[in-house]
Structures are given as structure tokens and as C-alpha cells.
Amino acid sequence: MKKGYIIAHVHVHDPAGFEDYLKIGLPSLDRFGGRSLVLGGQYTTLEGQEKERHVVIEFDSYQQALDCYNSSEYQAAADLRKRYADTDLVVVEGT
């Protein structure tokens, strides 16, 4: 079965508020079996608009990643994230 990945590029404009998102968002990812592969680290923007945070979360399947994102639990966290950060976010099927 192919894996599923949530990939996010994030610009945080309210770091204190963003901490509230992390307190709710990260545990909800864990409950769906999400595994953090990338959380920050050194980067170089080669093309496109720069965002300073980069995240890759791996799931056992594409559907599991979608289910996590669409869950009421994560959507409550996403509402907070949208208040405190600008995010490009995709779910991708991979190997």
C-alpha cells in the first residue's frame, strides 16, 4: 500500500498564538498514526514564495492522511492555525 503525506509550508505571523495550534494539532496527527519526517531544519528556497517552516507528516495510507485532515479534531486545530499562520498544505500519495 502506498503511503500518504501531509506536506506544509508555513509562515507564522503570531508565534504565541501558533503555540495554541501546536498543542491541539500535533496530538491529533499522532492519533491518526502520523509520523513527523520533517519539522523545520535548514532549508533554501529555490523558487516560489518563501515560508520559514516546512513540515512533512507520513501516514500509512493516503486515505489515512485525508481522514486525519478532515477529522473534526484536526479541523478545530486548523481553525487556530489559519488565524496565526499562512500555510500551503497538500496531501500527497507516495511510496
N, C-alpha and C positions, 0 to 999 in steps of 0.2 A: 504494500500500500504506500502511496506517495504521502509525504509529509505536507503539513500546512504551515505557513509562516505569516505572522503579522509583522510588517515592516513599517517603522515610523521614523520620520524626520521631524524634529520638534524645535520650535523657537519659544522659549518660556519668557513671557513678559511680566509675570508676577511669581517669582520664586517661592515666596512664603505661601501663597495660595496653592501653588503646584504641589507642595508637600501634602496638602489635603487630598489631592487626586491620588498621589502615590500610596497613601495609607489605605485607600479603598481599591484602587485599580490593580496594584500588584497582587494582593491576595486573590482577587477574582481570576486573574490569569492562572495562578497556581491551582485553583480549584478545577480548572478545565485541563490540567496537565501541561500547561505552558512552561517551557524551559527557556530561560534567558540565554541567548547566544551572544548578543551584543547589547551592552548598556553603556554607551559613551565610549570613551577612549580617543586616542589620537585619530585625526581624520584630515583629509584635504579635499575641499570642494573643487572639483574639476569643471563641472558645468551646472547650470541652474542656480536657483536662489539658495544661499547658504542658510542652514539651520544648525544650531550648535549641539543638538542631542540626536543620537542615532540609536535605534533600538531594533533588534531582531529577536522575536519570540518564536520558538519552534513548538509545533503540536504534532501529535501522532497522525493527524489527517487534516486535509483542507476543510472538511466539514466541521471538525472539532474546533478549528480556529474561527470559523464563521459562527458557530454556536456560542463560543466564548464572547466574541464581539457583540453579538445580538442579544445576549442574556440581559435580563433586567438588572442584574447585579453590576455587570460591566457598564451598561448604559448610564447608570447612576454616576459611576466614576467618570465616564466620558463627558457628562454634562459639566462636571467640575473642570476637567482638562480643557474643554473648549472655552471656559471663562479665563483661564490663566495662561494659555499657550496657543500658538498657531501650529497646526500639525498637518503633515501629509501622511496618510495612512493607507496601506493596502494589505489585502490578504492574498497570498500567492501560493499556488501549489508547486511543490518542488520534489526533489528526490532525496 
